[in-house]
Amino acid sequence: MKHQILLSFFIFWALTGCKNTVEDKIKQAVFAQIDIYPKSTLQDIYKNFYQDYFGTEHAIPNRKAVEDYLVRELSEMHEVNYDTIIETTGWRHNFVRIPLSLVKNGKIPADELLRAFVESASKIDKFTAGNWIKEWNEIVKIIEKMHLDIANFDNDKAKIAELLKQNPKAALHHSQIFNNAYQPHYRIVEKTIYKSRLEKFIK
């Protein structure tokens, strides 16, 4: 219940446009992540902000592959968590994470989520990879000032920096720590598409 109230606040805050500074928004996004997922590593925080920045761009080789992967992932989900939440990504809140349990339990039709996921790839403004590196470095500086107890922080910081040298748009999976603790299954959908296409099924 605490998490549902917190996420409701953050979705409201994202849609109404709180006039905080960028640093404030980044801190609030990090605090939200740690509150919901206390075992988050820097790698998981990176993934959250990366999704907000690049959206579904890196995740859609073609529609058939996306559909096949969704069907396979749904078939491998044996437990359905009914205490699900819709999370906003990063500090801009361009996207929301839709738990696949909402498809598994029949609330959201799989084909509707698939369409929304694919359509989301063309909705976000494309930022340059160079700007992403600059932004991520600023995010790391802010996190360091927050003095959070994040496992493997220094190692992950160095690993991510090295990956970005090799590929300025490097995408990462969730950490093994995160996967073991939370077994995440979700798709990200652009915020306005979620509001127009999927929110009605949840309500």
Protein Blocks (a to p, Z undefined) as FASTA:
>chain_A
ZZmmmmmmmmmmmmnopabdfklmmmmmmmmmmmmmmmbcfklmmmmmmmmmnommlmmm
bfklmmmmmmmmmmmpmbdcfbbcdddehjlomaccddfklmmnomacfklmmmmmmmmm
mmpccddfklmmmmmmmmmmmmmmnopacehklmmmmmmmmmmmmomkbccdddfklmmm
nopadddddfklmmmmmmmmmZZ
